């Protein structure tokens, strides 16, 4: 890439950032606050309310020194190893999170947990190493407090360390990153501020609540979707809000009722959104950075909400997401206008459509170039998917998974609809426009355009439409402006076997024996190899029906019965 091209890319990446992200980064690098590790910890606050069992995630501690994160197992050496440069940084972050304290069967590993916490204190001096970075610190503070609220007794050294961690975090808030990182920082301060009492703990609590009061209305959109437009991060954020409601109930009358009411309202809206963004298999759609096994499932979060808020409150607080939109065909349409997703549903099939911006302009780190992509399930099985997410960091695989080629949408001239680069960066990005949603007695119709390719000569515009009925769906694409080669990809789930039965017809056989016929009405189709990453650390080989647009147009008909 030429210097001029690099300059353009940086300009379009940086121009969207908020001023605080510039001076905050400078402040974060230059200011190295000191923390008094020997100052006595505040006394513990008396708990007057009920702590409900949180979500129990999958076990990650396999032995006293063996762990499995992101699909990868490693041993923690007898001494040290917390900052082993050979291991991926995200794996090490997970090591410092201490999620296993509250995982499935955690009670059976209490002896291991106690030894590990005490070892962490001994081998991780304040402000040094991965474990003292703000985000791992935030997650660990919450997990240690949760463990204590579950009826366990933190050793005195861990209580002392917990206070030191809170003091340090209070001076290292991630104001330069904002988003879910800053929210996690604030959540940890609230947990520490409630677990301890006294003037210092009161300052932590007040600072955390102040940040949450500012961030929650921005990060939870009016329709209930999280503003980063990732179903996985939405679920993580929802669990954060439910945790806050839980700890506020455990320490009754310490959090203003007005804030609790806002958290409650946000959690119900978020829960409804998440229920709508899952496939019939119960798992989330893979838009933007998303994978299974990281966040709790929608059903697990619904059960947790029932424990925290009461089942009746949850059921009465959820809107009727899938009320019939017409009198015939059993068709249902749900539109989340603020976050930009649409669900089309009938008795046998579900389609989830992405007509959303990639995320907030100043925070696109978890965005993929997936504008106007969609996912499709029929007879309870996933058929059309997006490529998913198997890793973070830098590297060709991370880049490929974020590019348009890894999503069920249209790629023009080998370019991505949004210029994803550098692991978590985006330069010029696609903006959807001209959305039209129509409801007829026997069909639902959605059409939308985006301008992500306007950087190419002729400023091409991609427009896609979906016609959805109880027995078939028609997907039509057009690219106007210039004469560019374009291809529409339909990535198949690995459990789907495909046979080309005619030049323009593909027969899809699902794992349950049911069939879907894919007919290309316009364009020329072929099979390509593709990858599907349902979890971190896992990429499954699959196939993709690639349809070359003819004269800027293509149309594909999916039929099931």
Secondary structure, 3 states (H helix, E strand, C coil): CCHHHHHHHHHHHHCCCCHHHHHHHHHHHHCCCCCCCCCCCCCECCCCCCCCCCCCCCCCEEECCEEEECCEEEECCCCCCCCCCCCCHHHHHHHHHCHHHHCCCHHHHHHHHHHHHHHHHHHCCCCCCHHHCHHHHHHHHHHHHHHHHCCCCCCHHHHHHHHHHHHHHHCCCCCCCCHHHHHHHHHHHHHHHHHECCHHHHHHHHHHHHHHHHHHHHHECCCCCECCCCHHHHHHHHHHHHHHHHHHHHCCCCCCHHHHHHHHHHHHHHHHHHHHCECCCCCECCCCCCCECCCCCHHHHHHHHHHHHCHHHHHHHCCCCCCECCCCCCCEEEEECCCCEEEEECCCEEEEEECCCCCCCCCCCCCCCCCCCEEEEECCEEEEECCECCCCCCCHHHHHHHCHHHCCCEEECCECCCCEECCCEECCCCCEEEEEEEEECCEEEEEEEECCCCCCCCCCEEEEEEEECCCEEEEEEEEECCCCCEEEEEEECCCCEEEEEECCEEEEECCCCCEEEEEEEECEEEEEEEEEEEECCEEEEEEEEEEECECCEEEEEEEEC
